[in-house]
């Protein structure tokens, strides 16, 4: 693909169109639709998945309303093929899958392992961790489903001056080479400030700054990641996805409920096809970066469908209870299962 030309609107449109190529090839836009109540969901029982972490175990943590688990995503112009764990396991027999990103990648990784485990509940598995990489291995299928916790994708390095976020360095990429399917994600931590910010300085092109515009920094880092993919991924051997931007629900005004200060007490999704508050600006950044890449990367465009699910968060049924109000992550079973069902439909 040629260079990006801002002044040429036709080129811009063509490049942006490549982001949705997978959904077009499938036959419809899988990511535009609505949530419908379907009593055949969820795809698995949370109580039967023994390794869901506490922060996503909403039912174990006391959440009693379960209708939120029974919504199915319905694209406007077609229907999704229901997730089939056995077919998935066979398709990836002897292969490796890796989620790379922050705790939203953890959320989706845990969802997929539960979905697969529920298909073969008596099959042996191992869970191991080496440094930042956790591997869930289905022994009968020689399938590895891995998680590499990389909050920013680019490197954070401890130096004499402190922790430096290096926007143009991605040394951790050596762990991603040769993986059969990669699902990347970053955004959740880019606006962190104060005690929860896990870096002290930003470095770009040899210049060290105390801070900079976070959207600009996010785009620079994504371009570094894109450069790594273009230089290191063989599309004949590896599938590459970007998870998309997973939204939070801390302001009811954005979904038309001004009195709601958070997701607490939300028990059903928005039932339309539009989110009143619009999309986060990071979505445009992701689409712009992917549109300029040489290697095929498929956007798992989960933002709109997740924005509609104000009911799907742990809220007070997460890791910290009422003191750790969580309207960012998602209960399991729940919304990330749909992300994986969409992923399944894109690789059929």
BAPA-234605 format. One line per 4 residues: number of its first residue (from 1); their letters; for each residue x, y, z of N, C-alpha, C. Coordinates in pm, whole numbers, padded with zeros to 5 digits. Layout:
<atoms>
NUM	a	X,Y,Z,X,Y,Z,X,Y,Z; ... $
</atoms>
This chain:
<atoms>
1	xxxx	00085,-00118,00000,00000,00000,00000,00088,00124,00000; 00052,00224,-00074,00136,00342,-00089,00130,00431,00032; 00202,00544,00030,00207,00635,00143,00073,00704,00167; 00052,00744,00288,-00070,00814,00327,-00064,00957,00278 $
5	xxxx	-00169,01001,00206,-00171,01136,00150,-00292,01208,00207; -00268,01297,00305,-00378,01364,00372,-00461,01449,00278; -00399,01506,00178,-00468,01600,00092,-00556,01532,-00011; -00542,01405,-00027,-00618,01333,-00129,-00733,01259,-00064 $
9	xxxx	-00852,01317,-00068,-00966,01259,00003,-01005,01123,-00052; -00986,01103,-00182,-01020,00974,-00240,-00932,00864,-00183; -00802,00892,-00173,-00711,00794,-00115,-00749,00765,00030; -00785,00870,00105,-00824,00851,00245,-00944,00757,00255 $
13	xxxx	-01044,00780,00169,-01163,00696,00173,-01132,00552,00140; -01046,00533,00040,-01009,00397,00001,-00935,00326,00113; -00844,00399,00179,-00767,00338,00286,-00855,00303,00405; -00945,00396,00440,-01033,00369,00552,-01128,00254,00522 $
17	xxxx	-01161,00238,00394,-01250,00129,00357,-01188,-00006,00382; -01053,-00014,00379,-00988,-00143,00400,-01009,-00195,00542; -01040,-00104,00637,-01062,-00147,00774,-01181,-00241,00783; -01285,-00218,00699,-01405,-00300,00707,-01409,-00410,00603 $
21	xxxx	-01294,-00438,00541,-01290,-00536,00433,-01337,-00673,00480; -01302,-00710,00606,-01338,-00843,00652,-01488,-00858,00666; -01554,-00755,00724,-01699,-00764,00739,-01767,-00762,00603; -01713,-00686,00507,-01772,-00682,00373,-01757,-00817,00305 $
25	xxxx	-01639,-00877,00320,-01616,-01007,00258,-01708,-01112,00319; -01740,-01095,00447,-01829,-01189,00515,-01970,-01180,00459; -02007,-01062,00411,-02140,-01045,00354,-02223,-00937,00418; -02181,-00891,00533,-02251,-00779,00598,-02158,-00719,00702 $
29	xxxx	-02202,-00607,00755,-02127,-00542,00863,-02166,-00610,00994; -02075,-00691,01046,-02104,-00766,01168,-02114,-00677,01291; -02061,-00555,01283,-02046,-00473,01402,-02154,-00365,01415; -02247,-00361,01321,-02362,-00270,01331,-02486,-00355,01352 $
33	xxxx	-02553,-00334,01463,-02669,-00417,01493,-02730,-00378,01626; -02791,-00475,01693,-02856,-00448,01820,-02851,-00574,01907; -02878,-00556,02034,-02882,-00668,02128,-03025,-00719,02139; -03041,-00850,02132,-03173,-00912,02145,-03168,-01017,02255 $
37	xxxx	-03277,-01027,02328,-03284,-01126,02436,-03299,-01266,02375; -03214,-01357,02420,-03213,-01493,02366,-03190,-01589,02483; -03293,-01663,02524,-03279,-01751,02642,-03182,-01867,02621; -03134,-01889,02496,-03035,-01995,02474,-02894,-01949,02516 $
41	xxxx	-02880,-01822,02552,-02753,-01770,02602,-02760,-01765,02754; -02644,-01765,02824,-02507,-01750,02775,-02452,-01878,02711; -02332,-01864,02654,-02269,-01977,02585,-02209,-02078,02681; -02196,-02041,02809,-02143,-02132,02910,-02190,-02083,03047 $
45	xxxx	-02183,-02171,03143,-02219,-02135,03280,-02095,-02084,03353; -02107,-01966,03410,-01992,-01910,03482,-01949,-02002,03597; -02045,-02066,03662,-02011,-02154,03775,-01936,-02279,03731; -01949,-02315,03602,-01880,-02434,03550,-01743,-02402,03493 $
49	xxxx	-01704,-02275,03497,-01570,-02236,03450,-01485,-02205,03572; -01399,-02299,03613,-01334,-02291,03744,-01221,-02190,03755; -01185,-02124,03644,-01067,-02038,03650,-01097,-01891,03620; -01224,-01850,03623,-01256,-01708,03606,-01199,-01630,03724 $
53	xxxx	-01125,-01524,03695,-01066,-01446,03804,-01174,-01367,03878; -01144,-01335,04002,-01242,-01274,04091,-01302,-01146,04034; -01220,-01066,03963,-01271,-00937,03915,-01378,-00950,03808; -01388,-01069,03745,-01490,-01091,03642,-01601,-01185,03689 $
57	xxxx	-01588,-01238,03810,-01681,-01339,03861,-01800,-01273,03931; -01880,-01202,03854,-01987,-01121,03912,-02087,-01203,03990; -02122,-01322,03939,-02221,-01405,04010,-02166,-01455,04142; -02041,-01500,04142,-01979,-01544,04268,-01966,-01428,04366 $
61	xxxx	-01954,-01307,04313,-01938,-01190,04398,-02071,-01130,04442; -02181,-01198,04408,-02310,-01157,04463,-02411,-01099,04366; -02376,-01086,04238,-02474,-01032,04143,-02582,-01137,04118; -02707,-01100,04142,-02818,-01196,04134,-02898,-01184,04005 $
65	xxxx	-02904,-01065,03945,-02977,-01053,03818,-02892,-01115,03708; -02951,-01204,03630,-02876,-01278,03528,-02923,-01252,03386; -03019,-01163,03370,-03069,-01134,03235,-02959,-01078,03146; -02864,-01007,03205,-02755,-00949,03126,-02673,-01056,03053 $
69	xxxx	-02680,-01180,03099,-02605,-01288,03033,-02680,-01346,02914; -02804,-01305,02893,-02890,-01369,02793,-02917,-01283,02670; -02829,-01187,02646,-02843,-01105,02526,-02748,-01154,02418; -02800,-01157,02297,-02723,-01200,02180,-02709,-01082,02084 $
73	xxxx	-02589,-01067,02025,-02567,-00960,01929,-02626,-00999,01794; -02709,-00912,01739,-02775,-00937,01610,-02736,-00829,01510; -02645,-00860,01415,-02614,-00764,01309,-02741,-00731,01229; -02744,-00613,01168,-02865,-00568,01100,-02898,-00651,00976 $
77	xxxx	-02795,-00696,00904,-02819,-00756,00773,-02786,-00905,00763; -02753,-00967,00874,-02724,-01111,00872,-02729,-01161,01015; -02701,-01288,01035,-02696,-01345,01169,-02559,-01408,01192; -02512,-01400,01314,-02385,-01463,01347,-02401,-01615,01356 $
81	xxxx	-02299,-01686,01313,-02292,-01830,01338,-02260,-01851,01486; -02338,-01932,01553,-02317,-01955,01696,-02180,-02019,01719; -02114,-01975,01822,-01981,-02026,01855,-01987,-02176,01881; -01895,-02249,01818,-01885,-02393,01836,-01743,-02424,01885 $
85	xxxx	-01733,-02455,02013,-01601,-02476,02073,-01524,-02592,02012; -01593,-02700,01978,-01526,-02816,01919,-01466,-02782,01783; -01542,-02708,01701,-01490,-02668,01570,-01371,-02574,01585; -01379,-02486,01683,-01268,-02394,01709,-01143,-02472,01749 $
89	xxxx	-01159,-02567,01840,-01046,-02646,01886,-00983,-02726,01772; -01066,-02781,01685,-01014,-02856,01572,-00941,-02765,01473; -00998,-02648,01450,-00937,-02555,01354,-00798,-02512,01400; -00780,-02499,01531,-00652,-02452,01584,-00573,-02565,01651 $
93	xxxx	-00603,-02688,01619,-00526,-02800,01673,-00378,-02782,01637; -00293,-02794,01739,-00150,-02782,01718,-00101,-02639,01696; -00186,-02542,01719,-00149,-02402,01691,-00145,-02319,01819; -00116,-02191,01801,-00103,-02100,01915,-00181,-01973,01888 $
97	xxxx	-00246,-01924,01993,-00321,-01799,01990,-00267,-01712,02103; -00246,-01585,02076,-00196,-01497,02182,-00273,-01366,02184; -00326,-01332,02302,-00381,-01199,02328,-00267,-01114,02384; -00253,-00993,02332,-00147,-00904,02376,-00211,-00770,02413 $
101	xxxx	-00198,-00729,02539,-00256,-00601,02577,-00275,-00590,02727; -00375,-00513,02765,-00398,-00482,02905,-00505,-00575,02965; -00573,-00529,03069,-00668,-00614,03139,-00794,-00642,03057; -00820,-00564,02952,-00931,-00598,02863,-00893,-00716,02776 $
105	xxxx	-00764,-00731,02745,-00717,-00853,02678,-00732,-00972,02772; -00701,-00951,02901,-00724,-01056,03001,-00871,-01096,03003; -00959,-00998,02999,-01102,-01023,02999,-01144,-01112,02881; -01093,-01079,02762,-01130,-01156,02643,-01062,-01293,02643 $
109	xxxx	-00939,-01300,02690,-00867,-01428,02700,-00940,-01524,02795; -00982,-01472,02910,-01055,-01556,03004,-01187,-01604,02945; -01253,-01515,02872,-01378,-01553,02805,-01356,-01667,02707; -01254,-01656,02622,-01231,-01760,02522,-01195,-01893,02587 $
113	xxxx	-01113,-01891,02690,-01077,-02017,02755,-01199,-02081,02820; -01292,-02001,02875,-01416,-02058,02931,-01503,-02116,02820; -01513,-02046,02709,-01595,-02094,02597,-01542,-02226,02543; -01410,-02239,02535,-01351,-02363,02486,-01360,-02474,02591 $
117	xxxx	-01335,-02440,02716,-01343,-02539,02824,-01483,-02598,02834; -01585,-02514,02811,-01723,-02563,02822,-01755,-02663,02713; -01681,-02659,02601,-01703,-02756,02493,-01642,-02891,02524; -01535,-02890,02606,-01466,-03015,02643,-01438,-03010,02793 $
121	xxxx	-01542,-03012,02877,-01524,-02988,03020,-01438,-03091,03092; -01425,-03210,03035,-01345,-03314,03100,-01206,-03328,03040; -01175,-03244,02940,-01044,-03253,02874,-00937,-03192,02964; -00819,-03253,02970,-00711,-03199,03053,-00655,-03069,02998 $
125	xxxx	-00614,-02982,03089,-00551,-02856,03049,-00445,-02817,03151; -00354,-02734,03108,-00251,-02679,03195,-00255,-02527,03187; -00228,-02461,03298,-00211,-02315,03299,-00074,-02286,03358; 00011,-02220,03280,00146,-02186,03327,00172,-02039,03302 $
129	xxxx	00265,-01984,03380,00303,-01844,03361,00453,-01830,03365; 00507,-01762,03265,00649,-01730,03259,00660,-01579,03236; 00709,-01508,03334,00717,-01362,03331,00579,-01303,03305; 00560,-01230,03194,00432,-01165,03168,00338,-01248,03082 $
133	xxxx	00379,-01369,03045,00300,-01450,02953,00236,-01568,03028; 00104,-01575,03023,00030,-01686,03079,-00023,-01773,02966; -00006,-01905,02978,-00044,-01997,02872,-00147,-02096,02924; -00261,-02101,02857,-00365,-02200,02883,-00356,-02302,02770 $
137	xxxx	-00320,-02425,02802,-00298,-02527,02699,-00400,-02638,02710; -00472,-02663,02599,-00561,-02777,02588,-00479,-02896,02537; -00448,-02989,02626,-00349,-03091,02597,-00392,-03183,02484; -00519,-03221,02479,-00566,-03314,02376,-00558,-03254,02236 $
141	xxxx	-00557,-03121,02230,-00555,-03054,02100,-00422,-02985,02072; -00330,-02991,02168,-00202,-02922,02156,-00223,-02776,02115; -00325,-02714,02174,-00358,-02575,02146,-00316,-02489,02265; -00243,-02383,02236,-00203,-02287,02338,-00279,-02157,02317 $
145	xxxx	-00349,-02113,02422,-00417,-01983,02421,-00346,-01897,02525; -00271,-01799,02478,-00179,-01725,02564,-00222,-01581,02585; -00171,-01523,02693,-00192,-01382,02723,-00058,-01318,02756; -00022,-01213,02685,00098,-01135,02713,00053,-00998,02761 $
149	xxxx	00074,-00969,02890,00028,-00843,02946,00123,-00731,02905; 00081,-00652,02807,00157,-00537,02758,00062,-00419,02752; 00060,-00340,02857,-00040,-00234,02872,-00039,-00137,02754; 00081,-00101,02707,00092,-00001,02601,00137,-00059,02467 $
153	xxxx	00162,-00188,02460,00224,-00256,02345,00369,-00213,02329; 00397,-00081,02330,00535,-00034,02325,00598,-00051,02463; 00730,-00027,02472,00806,-00060,02592,00796,00046,02702; 00796,-00001,02826,00819,00083,02943,00946,00030,03008 $
157	xxxx	01049,00115,03015,01182,00072,03060,01224,00150,03185; 01274,00078,03284,01327,00143,03404,01467,00196,03376; 01485,00328,03389,01615,00391,03370,01650,00474,03493; 01766,00538,03493,01809,00615,03610,01709,00723,03648 $
161	xxxx	01645,00783,03548,01551,00892,03577,01414,00841,03620; 01391,00711,03602,01262,00653,03638,01208,00565,03526; 01078,00542,03527,01015,00456,03426,00985,00539,03301; 01037,00492,03189,01027,00567,03064,00939,00491,02965 $
165	xxxx	00832,00555,02921,00745,00500,02816,00806,00537,02682; 00853,00436,02609,00926,00460,02484,00831,00437,02366; 00785,00546,02306,00681,00538,02205,00729,00474,02075; 00859,00471,02053,00909,00413,01927,00996,00289,01950 $
169	xxxx	00969,00220,02061,01044,00098,02092,00946,-00014,02124; 00973,-00133,02070,00879,-00245,02090,00959,-00376,02097; 01054,-00378,02190,01142,-00494,02205,01066,-00621,02244; 00952,-00603,02312,00876,-00720,02355,00817,-00797,02238 $
173	xxxx	00823,-00740,02119,00766,-00806,02002,00829,-00940,01968; 00946,-00966,02022,01010,-01096,01992,00926,-01213,02041; 00841,-01189,02142,00756,-01296,02195,00639,-01328,02102; 00610,-01239,02010,00491,-01253,01927,00519,-01322,01793 $
177	xxxx	00645,-01340,01763,00681,-01398,01633,00641,-01545,01628; 00586,-01585,01515,00552,-01725,01493,00420,-01769,01553; 00347,-01678,01619,00216,-01712,01675,00114,-01720,01560; 00024,-01818,01566,-00069,-01840,01455,-00182,-01737,01450 $
181	xxxx	-00225,-01689,01565,-00325,-01581,01567,-00293,-01487,01682; -00281,-01359,01649,-00251,-01255,01746,-00370,-01160,01757; -00410,-01127,01881,-00517,-01031,01904,-00461,-00922,01995; -00436,-00805,01939,-00372,-00696,02013,-00477,-00600,02070 $
185	xxxx	-00436,-00529,02175,-00525,-00430,02236,-00443,-00333,02320; -00476,-00205,02310,-00427,-00104,02403,-00516,00019,02393; -00538,00082,02506,-00606,00211,02517,-00639,00242,02662; -00680,00143,02738,-00735,00160,02870,-00646,00244,02963 $
189	xxxx	-00514,00235,02945,-00422,00301,03038,-00366,00433,02986; -00402,00473,02866,-00334,00589,02807,-00370,00721,02874; -00482,00729,02940,-00518,00854,03009,-00497,00847,03160; -00432,00742,03207,-00404,00733,03351,-00308,00844,03395 $
193	xxxx	-00337,00904,03508,-00251,01008,03565,-00239,00986,03715; -00141,01050,03775,-00126,01037,03919,-00068,00903,03960; -00105,00853,04079,-00044,00732,04135,-00062,00607,04048; -00168,00601,03967,-00192,00480,03887,-00121,00485,03752 $
197	xxxx	-00057,00597,03720,00016,00606,03593,00146,00527,03606; 00167,00424,03521,00283,00335,03540,00409,00379,03467; 00425,00507,03441,00548,00560,03383,00571,00702,03437; 00697,00747,03426,00735,00879,03477,00768,00978,03365 $
201	xxxx	00820,00926,03253,00858,01011,03140,00817,00942,03010; 00803,01021,02904,00778,00970,02770,00899,01002,02683; 00943,00903,02605,01053,00925,02511,01006,00896,02369; 01040,00987,02278,01009,00967,02136,01118,01034,02052 $
205	xxxx	01176,00956,01963,01284,01002,01874,01399,01064,01953; 01431,01000,02067,01543,01044,02148,01516,01161,02240; 01397,01218,02233,01360,01332,02317,01274,01284,02433; 01314,01320,02555,01241,01279,02674,01153,01394,02723 $
209	xxxx	01026,01364,02746,00930,01463,02791,00868,01417,02923; 00821,01512,02999,00749,01477,03121,00609,01428,03087; 00552,01483,02980,00418,01441,02938,00392,01497,02799; 00282,01455,02737,00240,01507,02608,00093,01473,02589 $
213	xxxx	00034,01523,02483,-00105,01491,02452,-00122,01340,02441; -00216,01284,02515,-00225,01139,02526,-00277,01074,02396; -00368,01139,02328,-00415,01085,02200,-00301,01082,02099; -00220,01188,02099,-00105,01192,02009,-00005,01082,02043 $
217	xxxx	00020,01063,02173,00111,00957,02216,00056,00820,02177; -00073,00801,02195,-00140,00675,02159,-00121,00645,02010; -00138,00746,01926,-00125,00724,01782,00020,00694,01743; 00115,00761,01805,00256,00732,01776,00288,00587,01813 $
221	xxxx	00241,00545,01931,00267,00408,01976,00201,00307,01883; 00079,00335,01840,00012,00243,01748,00086,00234,01615; 00141,00345,01569,00219,00341,01445,00347,00257,01463; 00405,00263,01583,00520,00176,01612,00479,00030,01607 $
225	xxxx	00365,-00001,01669,00312,-00138,01663,00283,-00180,01520; 00223,-00091,01442,00191,-00122,01302,00318,-00151,01224; 00423,-00075,01251,00550,-00098,01185,00608,-00234,01220; 00589,-00275,01347,00637,-00407,01387,00561,-00516,01311 $
229	xxxx	00429,-00503,01304,00349,-00603,01233,00390,-00611,01086; 00403,-00496,01021,00440,-00494,00880,00577,-00557,00856; 00667,-00544,00952,00803,-00595,00935,00818,-00741,00976; 00728,-00791,01061,00754,-00921,01124,00648,-01028,01104 $
233	xxxx	00532,-00994,01053,00424,-01092,01041,00413,-01142,00897; 00406,-01274,00883,00382,-01336,00753,00234,-01369,00745; 00157,-01296,00663,00012,-01320,00659,-00027,-01457,00607; 00067,-01528,00547,00038,-01665,00505,00038,-01761,00623 $
237	xxxx	00099,-01719,00733,00113,-01806,00849,00040,-01755,00974; 00012,-01627,00979,-00044,-01569,01101,-00161,-01477,01071; -00267,-01488,01152,-00378,-01395,01150,-00353,-01288,01256; -00384,-01163,01222,-00365,-01054,01318,-00494,-00975,01331 $
241	xxxx	-00538,-00957,01457,-00655,-00878,01488,-00616,-00766,01584; -00691,-00655,01578,-00684,-00555,01684,-00818,-00555,01753; -00817,-00568,01886,-00938,-00589,01964,-01037,-00474,01951; -00990,-00355,01923,-01078,-00240,01923,-01081,-00173,02059 $
245	xxxx	-01160,-00069,02071,-01165,00009,02194,-01283,-00035,02280; -01254,-00090,02395,-01359,-00131,02490,-01395,-00010,02576; -01523,00029,02579,-01562,00152,02649,-01595,00130,02797; -01600,00241,02870,-01644,00242,03009,-01779,00313,03019 $
249	xxxx	-01845,00295,03133,-01976,00359,03156,-01978,00422,03295; -01927,00544,03303,-01925,00617,03430,-02009,00743,03426; -02075,00770,03314,-02151,00894,03299,-02282,00867,03226; -02391,00857,03302,-02519,00822,03244,-02570,00921,03140 $
253	xxxx	-02522,01045,03146,-02564,01143,03045,-02532,01094,02904; -02425,01019,02890,-02382,00972,02758,-02476,00868,02701; -02551,00799,02785,-02648,00702,02732,-02793,00746,02758; -02811,00876,02788,-02945,00931,02800,-03008,00914,02936 $
257	xxxx	-02926,00894,03039,-02977,00875,03175,-02895,00963,03270; -02921,01096,03269,-02836,01190,03341,-02822,01163,03490; -02920,01098,03551,-02913,01074,03694,-02819,00958,03730; -02782,00878,03632,-02693,00765,03658,-02549,00813,03659 $
261	xxxx	-02483,00798,03773,-02345,00843,03787,-02244,00733,03748; -02295,00612,03724,-02208,00500,03688,-02296,00388,03635; -02235,00271,03619,-02308,00155,03569,-02382,00079,03679; -02370,00122,03802,-02433,00051,03914,-02584,00044,03894 $
265	xxxx	-02641,-00075,03907,-02785,-00093,03897,-02838,-00108,03756; -02750,-00099,03655,-02795,-00115,03517,-02820,-00263,03489; -02940,-00294,03439,-02979,-00434,03422,-03016,-00472,03280; -03013,-00376,03187,-03038,-00410,03049,-02961,-00316,02958 $
269	xxxx	-02934,-00359,02836,-02859,-00274,02743,-02947,-00166,02682; -02885,-00073,02613,-02959,00015,02524,-03007,-00072,02408; -03132,-00063,02376,-03190,-00157,02281,-03194,-00104,02137; -03143,00014,02113,-03135,00066,01977,-03006,00027,01909 $
273	xxxx	-02974,00099,01803,-02852,00071,01726,-02752,00186,01733; -02783,00288,01813,-02698,00407,01821,-02669,00438,01967; -02545,00476,01997,-02510,00520,02132,-02514,00672,02135; -02599,00733,02220,-02618,00878,02216,-02489,00958,02235 $
277	xxxx	-02397,00907,02317,-02275,00982,02347,-02168,00975,02240; -02191,00899,02135,-02091,00888,02030,-01975,00796,02066; -01881,00782,01974,-01767,00692,01992,-01648,00764,02054; -01565,00694,02131,-01443,00754,02184,-01349,00794,02070 $
281	xxxx	-01273,00904,02087,-01181,00949,01981,-01075,00846,01945; -01043,00756,02037,-00940,00655,02009,-00982,00563,01895; -01112,00548,01870,-01159,00463,01762,-01108,00512,01628; -01116,00643,01605,-01068,00700,01479,-00919,00680,01463 $
285	xxxx	-00846,00690,01574,-00701,00670,01568,-00669,00527,01524; -00735,00431,01585,-00712,00291,01550,-00742,00266,01402; -00855,00314,01355,-00892,00292,01216,-00793,00359,01121; -00747,00478,01158,-00651,00549,01073,-00519,00473,01062 $
289	xxxx	-00471,00423,01175,-00343,00351,01175,-00355,00221,01096; -00462,00144,01121,-00478,00017,01051,-00492,00038,00901; -00558,00147,00861,-00580,00172,00719,-00451,00194,00642; -00345,00233,00712,-00218,00261,00644,-00123,00142,00643 $
293	xxxx	-00162,00031,00706,-00071,-00082,00720,-00058,-00161,00590; 00058,-00220,00571,00082,-00302,00453,00029,-00444,00472; 00043,-00496,00592,-00003,-00632,00621,-00151,-00628,00665; -00228,-00732,00634,-00370,-00731,00670,-00391,-00748,00820 $
297	xxxx	-00456,-00652,00879,-00496,-00657,01020,-00645,-00635,01026; -00716,-00721,01097,-00860,-00713,01103,-00902,-00645,01233; -00983,-00542,01221,-01031,-00472,01339,-01153,-00544,01395; -01141,-00592,01516,-01255,-00648,01589,-01327,-00529,01652 $
301	xxxx	-01415,-00470,01576,-01469,-00338,01608,-01580,-00348,01712; -01541,-00370,01836,-01637,-00401,01943,-01692,-00277,02013; -01651,-00157,01972,-01682,-00038,02050,-01831,-00011,02059; -01900,00000,01946,-02042,00034,01949,-02124,-00070,02023 $
305	xxxx	-02103,-00196,01992,-02184,-00300,02058,-02158,-00304,02208; -02035,-00269,02248,-02003,-00268,02391,-02057,-00141,02458; -02057,-00029,02386,-02116,00093,02440,-02263,00072,02478; -02331,-00010,02401,-02473,-00035,02427,-02495,-00121,02551 $
309	xxxx	-02387,-00181,02606,-02399,-00276,02717,-02359,-00214,02851; -02428,-00107,02888,-02405,-00044,03017,-02434,-00138,03134; -02504,-00247,03105,-02543,-00344,03208,-02441,-00454,03231; -02337,-00460,03149,-02250,-00577,03149,-02126,-00570,03236 $
313	xxxx	-02107,-00460,03309,-01986,-00441,03389,-01999,-00503,03529; -01886,-00533,03593,-01893,-00584,03731,-01956,-00485,03828; -01939,-00357,03805,-01985,-00250,03895,-01941,-00281,04038; -02034,-00309,04129,-01996,-00337,04269,-01975,-00486,04293 $
317	xxxx	-01977,-00566,04187,-01957,-00710,04199,-01825,-00754,04138; -01727,-00665,04145,-01595,-00694,04093,-01494,-00717,04203; -01370,-00689,04175,-01260,-00721,04267,-01269,-00648,04399; -01303,-00519,04395,-01304,-00440,04518,-01440,-00415,04575 $
321	xxxx	-01544,-00481,04522,-01679,-00457,04572,-01720,-00313,04551; -01797,-00259,04646,-01849,-00123,04632,-01738,-00018,04637; -01625,-00051,04698,-01515,00045,04705,-01429,00043,04579; -01444,-00060,04499,-01366,-00070,04375,-01456,-00069,04254 $
325	xxxx	-01551,00023,04251,-01651,00030,04145,-01587,00013,04007; -01632,-00088,03933,-01571,-00122,03804,-01675,-00115,03692; -01670,-00006,03618,-01755,00010,03500,-01671,00009,03374; -01554,-00056,03382,-01463,-00066,03267,-01451,-00209,03216 $
329	xxxx	-01432,-00303,03309,-01422,-00444,03268,-01561,-00503,03254; -01566,-00634,03225,-01693,-00698,03193,-01710,-00828,03272; -01833,-00852,03316,-01864,-00978,03382,-01847,-01094,03285; -01812,-01210,03339,-01810,-01335,03263,-01898,-01436,03335 $
333	xxxx	-01989,-01499,03263,-02018,-01486,03121,-02071,-01345,03092; -02052,-01300,02963,-02096,-01166,02932,-02045,-01115,02798; -02026,-00985,02792,-01997,-00915,02666,-01874,-00969,02593; -01761,-00998,02661,-01645,-01050,02586,-01672,-01181,02513 $
337	xxxx	-01773,-01257,02557,-01810,-01379,02484,-01856,-01343,02343; -01925,-01230,02331,-01967,-01184,02198,-01847,-01139,02116; -01749,-01075,02178,-01627,-01041,02105,-01567,-01167,02044; -01562,-01273,02124,-01504,-01398,02074,-01595,-01467,01972 $
341	xxxx	-01725,-01450,01986,-01815,-01506,01885,-01797,-01434,01752; -01774,-01304,01756,-01745,-01228,01635,-01610,-01274,01576; -01510,-01292,01662,-01381,-01342,01618,-01398,-01476,01547; -01478,-01563,01605,-01506,-01695,01547,-01566,-01682,01406 $
345	xxxx	-01661,-01589,01392,-01725,-01570,01262,-01628,-01516,01157; -01529,-01441,01201,-01433,-01385,01106,-01325,-01485,01063; -01312,-01595,01137,-01208,-01694,01099,-01267,-01823,01046; -01400,-01831,01035,-01463,-01952,00983,-01416,-01983,00841 $
</atoms>
